[in-house]
Amino acid sequence: MPFTVKPFLLRVLRAVYKGIVRLRSRVLVLLTHRLALPLLKLVRRPEIFPYTPAQLQALPEGTLGNDLARMLEANRFELLTHYAKHDMKHILLDYPTTDEGEVCLQAFMLGNGHLSFPVASTLLFGLFTMPEYWASFRAAWRRGKQAPSISGWNWPSLVTLSTHTIKQQIFTHGKYH
């Protein structure tokens, strides 16, 4: 069997690409969860989420709180009381907890008029390291521009409401305060 360079080179390039994707995923987690989150807790007073996982699970099916509990369980995440608002945004904005989804969420927030260190750093990291998702980031930014501002919402008060209804309010230009 003769050795051909092209298939070998393609295998090497695929392996290198997979390694880069794993590395950038680790760097994104490091930046957001290990660096930015502790820093933000020092700089600003995070709102403490008043619910426990058991309380969220006890809420009726289809409520944001119950959906949050199910999302956390499905992803094997802990409920971080200072980070629950971020996790609820993943649910309401339909961005998965993947690298692409994290950057899309932050692109939406920038488009929605919210600029912060986590938004800027995550978005810049995504723009520099994830060119294959640029179209998704742009679409998320546009969605944020078109949606009403969600930055002033009372997030804990939303857990008893229907996830579907809240999504309709976001994407049909209504507002929850």
TALIN-V305168 format. One line per field, one symbol per residue. phi: phi as a letter, one per 40 degrees, with the letter a starting at -180 (. if undefined). psi: psi as a letter, one per 30 degrees, with the letter a starting at -180 (. if undefined). burial: I if it has 16 or more other C-alpha atoms within 10 Angstrom, else O. Layout:
# TALIN-V305168
phi = ???
psi = ???
burial = ???
This chain:
# TALIN-V305168
phi = .ccbcdcccccccccccccccccccccccdccccbccccccccbccccccbcdccccccddgccccccdccccccfccccccbcdccccdcccgbccbdcccccdccdccccgbbadcccccccdcccbbccbdccccccccdccccccbccccccccccccddccdccccbgcabb
psi = jkkkeeeeeeeeeeeeeeeeeeeeeeeeeeeeefeeeeeefeeljkkkkglleeeefflkkfleeeeeeeeeeeghlljjfggeeeeeeeeefhklhleeeeeeeeeeeefggjkleeeeeeeeeeeffhffgeeeeeeeeeeeefllkgfgljeffffflkeeeeeeeegggakk.
burial = OOOOOOOOOOOOOOOOOOOOOOOIIOOIOOIIOOOIIOOOOOOOOOOOOOOOIOOIIOIOOOIIIIIIIIIIOOOOOOIOOIIIIOIIIIIIIOIIIOIIIIIIIIIIIIIIOIOOOIIIIIIOOIOOOIOOIIOIIOIIIIIIIIIIIIOOOOIIOIIIIIIOOIIOOIIOOOOOO
